[in-house]
Amino acid sequence: MKDVCMFEFVSDALNLKQMGAADQGTQSVMSTDSRAVSTASLLPDVANELLPTAGGTLERVGMSGVELVLRLRDASGEIFRTPARADAAVSLDDENVKGIHMSRLFLSLNNRLADTELTLPVVNDILKDFIRTHQDMSSSSYLTLTYEHSLKRPALLSDHAGWRAYPVKIQSACQQGVFRHQLQIRLTYSSTCPCSAALSRQLIQQAFENRFGDRSELTHDEIVQWLGTPEAILAVPHSQRSHADVCVELESDVDDFPIAALIDYLERVIATPVQTAVKRQDEQEFARLNGANLMFCEDAARKLKGALEHYAGIKDFRVEINHLESLHPHDASAVAIKNRS
């Protein structure tokens, strides 16, 4: 299949070039024993010249995993480049057409994104271009972009900072002239188990009773000193690295992809995102935040659901939570979707 696609890409590109030369009144020829032979006759176009062996329309035909580079703008307004992959497709509505022109999808992607900042209007132009170049056979177009969005994150208390890479997927479509855009991001955070925290507190209470149960009075200094010993904190709640996969569908009047803004907003809501640069004061603050934000997977799902219900520009959403358990060999998971009246 890869060989067929590459053949179609090369032949289509060359045929388009020859068509342009013909419009200028020129013709590419090769001379062999004084005989002029058109190069076009040496490059068969199977997709155009043959009928399909089995008829029928197809919902999507195209390419997946196309390597490219996106131009994005950071918080300071500077443009940066990041590697990405694209899935590009159109519908095949004419059952008598053998195949689409995959090279046209590739060239549209390459020409539009090579030197242009990625914006929602640019994606719309690409989708329209997919249909325009296949107007005799397609009425719908699709584009999926996957990449890692880099954001610089400050430490919790110290003056250090580091970079985080957030997996992002943009899924866009144009169907009967209507555009739809979905944005999916993954947040990674720490979740501390409320049940484990309660059980740990009980063990600490029992240790205190065992140590001081025979005394009716204790000084402040004695209690403080004991709390700082390993004997006092003999149990700690378990926590784990956790993921929130958030997929939102944007309203039709949204002008751009709110990637960084949405990440910032949801990390503030979840309260315990994983850190980059960490000194001891940062680690202590992270421990405090975990203790102040104990959560089951249900808690995390409800927190993010409530936050997204009130986020402007979102038409629909789905949140999938996975807590990668340290207690079990399996994970704890939850799913939340937008409330619908």
Secondary structure, DSSP 8 states (H G I E B T S, - for coil): -HHHHHHHHHHHHHHHHHHHHHHTT---EEEETTEEEEGGGGS--HHHHS--SS---EEEEEEEEEEEEEEEE-TTS-EEEEEEEEEEEEEE--TT-----HHHHHHHHHHHHSSSB--HHHHHHHHHHHHHTTTTT-SEEEEEEEEEEEEEEE-SSSS-EEEEEEEEEEEEEEETTEEEEEEEEEEEEEEE-HHHHHHHHHHHHHHHHHHHTT-S---HHHHHHHHTSTTTS-----EEEEEEEEEEEE-TT--S--HHHHHHHHHHHH--B--SS--HHHHHHHHHHHHHT---HHHHHHHHHHHHHT-TTEEEEEEEEEE--SSSSS-EEEEEE----
